[in-house]
Amino acid sequence: MRKSVAVIAAGMLAAAAMPVIAQDKADNELDQATVIIHELTSPEAKAGIPDAVLRNAKCVAVVPKMLKAGFVVGAQHGDGVATCKLSDGRWSPPAPFQLSGASFGAQIGGEEQGYVMMVMNDRGLQALESGHFKIGAGVDAAAGPVGREASGSVAVNASVLTYSRAKGAYIGATLQGAEFNQDHGKTKELYGNAVPFNSILNGAVQMPERGPARHFVHSVNNAAERASQ
């Protein structure tokens, strides 16, 4: 009897701890995304995202860690957060998403990278707000120009400009074939229920009270404001 009670109690404690662990993962992801935004947009970032791109971006999506693994034919997957510029100039609360798909090439072992996607036009915005799209299938992407003074016109027709961090350096990158989906689990962790992706990015939901969400959006807002000065 005592053993059964102990098992039940242990199960209850584990169940109670799960939301806390999930919140910690979501907060850690937001913290890492904030670090990447700072690295790419701070005044000290000589090889960062050009001011021209920051000024004109409609949305910013960050994948702190994109894991690639496999031999010849591999797979890639990462969790991220996105925010979009609202009509009043503010930026929306963060919207959690997942990015996954096949990767091809002579890969051996695993490689972990961070990615940033800058959504530059209405086509990209509409795709992002839908919460589901595939890069390269109606939503064209291009490697983003690097350098604070560089011009964003090198890929003026691209819906999405992408950047990659590998071994501490940032370069323009492509994510052709990657599939973008709303992360419904982390959405519930941040907002308490199943909020539609476009409602978050349209600013129709309240910003989470937890600090990491506010810090991420604040960092994006500051970067855009600096680029506009």
Helices and strands as residue ranges (DSSP letters): H 2-41, H 51-56, E 59-70, E 73-84, E 95-104, E 110-119, H 122-130, E 132-134, E 141-143, G 152-155, E 160-166, E 169-172, E 179-182, H 184-191, H 197-201, H 211-228
